[in-house]
């Protein structure tokens, strides 16, 4: 594991790089991101419905194949989920879409999957 990977491990996706405490917060529910490029980060899924978790996510990252792009992560249907708080499930890396879908909104990138 290189230094960049170590720096990301245990951090919450979206935490500021200079946040003195970028780790998980007590009482929140998280999905662990598994696989490149955001491997080891935690995604805050507190309050998400089961259907939203099943849909997976497209997360903005500068670390993906395309700068300023998205990284797709999905849960595995056969893996159990623990009721929160804490790490409730894992989302596995499934790829990087090459560009933005013109129909998507910045707050809901799940439409990238329909193409």
Helices and strands as residue ranges (DSSP letters): H 3-8, E 29-34, E 42-44, H 50-55, E 57-61, E 69-74, E 86-95, G 109-114
